[in-house]
Amino acid sequence: MLALAPTVDIVLGLTLAVGLAGVFVVSAIQCLGGFKQDAGARFHLWFALLLVLAVAAPSFTAATIAAFRAEPIVVSAGTLPAVTEPVRIDTTARTFAAPAAYEREASVYRPPDPAKPALPLAADALVLVWIAGAFGFLVRVGIGVIRIRRLTPGCRLVEMRSTPQRNVRILEHPRLSVPIAIGYRRPAVLIPSALLESAPPDDVENVVLHELEHLQRFDDVTSFVQSICLSLLWFNPLAHYVVRRIAVEREMACDEAVVRRIGKRHGYASTLWNVALSVSDSLVPSFSSAFASGSQTVNRVANLLDTAHTRVSRRVVALAIVAVMAAFAGVSLVAAAAIGSVRPVITDAASVALLDGTTLVVGGRNTDGTPVDEAEIYRANARVALVPMAIPRWSTTLTRLRNGDVLVTGGMTPDGTTADVELFNARTRTFELVNRLHVARVAHTATLLADGTVLVAAGERAPGKLESSTEIYDPLSRTFRLTADGYGRISQSAIRIDGSDVLMMGGDPGRGRKNCAIIYSATRHIYHNAGTLVRATADHLTFLLPNGTYVTHTID
């Protein structure tokens, strides 16, 4: 069975491509004049990029899964290409000729391009690794939620502050080491008891204003969304970089907002420096907004001391976000084309038309050499059913019997050439094993005779060992019996002529293609020569033309 997990190289490659394009675009935009001096605008750009990355990964995953769920085998009614030297057989005169080029409609099995990669089986395990990593990060987020819920009990209410969006509690926390803003339905600013006792009132007020700005910007919500996105993108180093940029720009945006409000740039910078020196952010729960940001304090102070701060209009920010989205759309178009070109590849399968107008495709190999263990049923180029096979195999033969069932004979398995035979029941759409061939064989022919039996001839029983024996399958007893010996060869063609006889042409006896033809007499159970082909051929098709003659066509 084909694995349904997406190829990891495709998903990772496309996600990284989107990330690189996004980082490049955002970095280019923030170098523009207005964005250099507005941390809030830069925050929105980086946050938009994180959302793009979070959408890109599952989107590419879903698209890749859809591509691999798509029909991997094409069974089409197409026109055979014209050939310059087909062989036409006159069954009355038993002669061969080389007429002009022709075209003829036929139902042909065309496997996809073998150069296209198949889905590696290891992708299933790697997807499990991703799930485990995402689960671990989500557990970390859950622990952060629990820690936040446990922070407020036992706190002392210092005061209530009103903001344009909601009322906020200012709480004193006895054990917390850094000021933080938490909560959505019941927002609060938690100030460490040590800071309230030792810091000057102006510093405490600056801290409260900073944390209130976080709540006014709904940074508690965006921090939670940011944590969820990172949990899905834990494997992507660009996502970790973007999250760090978001955290820095979030703090700088709040710093700039407070400075615009109080107008004391140097005083606020002093507060930031003093608080950063006196507290630790080691106990800060995830996605809470903390005043001190450790190693970024120097950058924040430098940003505050830059007197050239200007605000970017919302329209410009919106246009910049649209530019980020446009870059994502451009990369996505390229990604969609790449995904669309990736299809599962099955080679060495066999197909036969069923009586209900559908086509049965049996066996085959993935490009990693593993056998396909399900048969597929197609209607109008769309797969309509998957049927488990009794024995996974490739290079087998399919023969539709009079009652519509299909006989599957011989072929290859991972253990080598097989003599196993199974019968496909067209009514129940199931496979069952029947009596085996007398001789294991592959690259043989199996032809339905006029009396409903099946003639199995030639082939190869082992590498380099050609088989000349012939067997006949009786659908009533479901057994095989040996009959006359023919010629040892592989890749010949066989077609019933004159009602009961079977014409076998060309093939490879191990020393190159042959131009001989023989006829098996179903009434006398003997072989006799039928003449010489115009050219040697193997791996060819033979068709009955409306005028009663037959034509061979080599597809190579």
Secondary structure as GFF3:
##gff-version 3
##sequence-region A 1 556
A	DSSP	alpha_helix	8	30	.	.	.	ID=ss1
A	DSSP	alpha_helix	33	36	.	.	.	ID=ss2
A	DSSP	alpha_helix	39	69	.	.	.	ID=ss3
A	DSSP	beta_strand	74	79	.	.	.	ID=ss4
A	DSSP	beta_strand	87	90	.	.	.	ID=ss5
A	DSSP	beta_strand	95	97	.	.	.	ID=ss6
A	DSSP	beta_strand	105	110	.	.	.	ID=ss7
A	DSSP	alpha_helix	122	149	.	.	.	ID=ss8
A	DSSP	beta_strand	156	162	.	.	.	ID=ss9
A	DSSP	beta_strand	167	173	.	.	.	ID=ss10
A	DSSP	beta_strand	180	182	.	.	.	ID=ss11
A	DSSP	beta_strand	188	192	.	.	.	ID=ss12
A	DSSP	alpha_helix	193	198	.	.	.	ID=ss13
A	DSSP	alpha_helix	201	216	.	.	.	ID=ss14
A	DSSP	alpha_helix	219	232	.	.	.	ID=ss15
A	DSSP	alpha_helix	237	262	.	.	.	ID=ss16
A	DSSP	alpha_helix	265	278	.	.	.	ID=ss17
A	DSSP	beta_strand	289	290	.	.	.	ID=ss18
A	DSSP	three_ten_helix	294	296	.	.	.	ID=ss19
A	DSSP	alpha_helix	297	305	.	.	.	ID=ss20
A	DSSP	alpha_helix	314	340	.	.	.	ID=ss21
A	DSSP	beta_strand	346	347	.	.	.	ID=ss22
A	DSSP	beta_strand	350	353	.	.	.	ID=ss23
A	DSSP	beta_strand	359	362	.	.	.	ID=ss24
A	DSSP	beta_strand	365	366	.	.	.	ID=ss25
A	DSSP	beta_strand	374	379	.	.	.	ID=ss26
A	DSSP	beta_strand	382	388	.	.	.	ID=ss27
A	DSSP	beta_strand	397	400	.	.	.	ID=ss28
A	DSSP	beta_strand	406	409	.	.	.	ID=ss29
A	DSSP	beta_strand	412	413	.	.	.	ID=ss30
A	DSSP	beta_strand	416	417	.	.	.	ID=ss31
A	DSSP	beta_strand	421	425	.	.	.	ID=ss32
A	DSSP	beta_strand	430	434	.	.	.	ID=ss33
A	DSSP	beta_strand	445	448	.	.	.	ID=ss34
A	DSSP	beta_strand	454	457	.	.	.	ID=ss35
A	DSSP	beta_strand	460	462	.	.	.	ID=ss36
A	DSSP	beta_strand	465	466	.	.	.	ID=ss37
A	DSSP	beta_strand	470	474	.	.	.	ID=ss38
A	DSSP	beta_strand	479	482	.	.	.	ID=ss39
A	DSSP	beta_strand	493	497	.	.	.	ID=ss40
A	DSSP	beta_strand	501	505	.	.	.	ID=ss41
A	DSSP	beta_strand	514	521	.	.	.	ID=ss42
A	DSSP	beta_strand	526	537	.	.	.	ID=ss43
A	DSSP	beta_strand	540	544	.	.	.	ID=ss44
A	DSSP	beta_strand	550	554	.	.	.	ID=ss45
###
